[in-house]
Amino acid sequence: MFQIPGSRTSLPAEPIPSAATRASNAWKGGYTTVRLLASFEAIRVHTGGGAGAATRPELVGAGLDGRWFAIGDVIQTYGQYRASHALPSHFTEIAMVTFAPGTVLNVGVCAPLFGRDGGAEQAEFVDGPPPQLRPVDAFWSHRAGHA
């Protein structure tokens, strides 16, 4: 298991030589490139990019097939989730994602962006088998409950 530096999240992965990232400003304290040794699940949240997305190549036209994924196991409100993952606007699409063994990811902690705090764990798809997506109704993200 590989533990992401600066977090409590571990992945079934091994570090490999560093791969390029599409957004060096998206990482707080850098990132590590890993190759998955077993299947791993994450969440893909598409936000539409908000204002200025057309000028940001890493945000244009991604939809559910984007390169950025939320990882880690936390329970947060909708607002806390957006802040910790530095998301630029409201969710438009959500999917559960399974990465296959052999997938190469850049992993680390979100930097503050879009006026948000950052601090959550994230993964950037680099190479390997295409992620398998299972879309989820985005409405659930606006609901609240009590445990």
Secondary structure, DSSP 8 states (H G I E B T S, - for coil): -EE-TTSS-EESEEE-S----S-GGGEEEEEEEEEESS-EEEEEEE----TTGGG-TTTTT-GGG-SEEE-S-----HHHHHHHTT-SS--SEEEEEEE-TT-EEEEEEE---TT----SEEEEEEESS--EEEEE-GGGGG-----
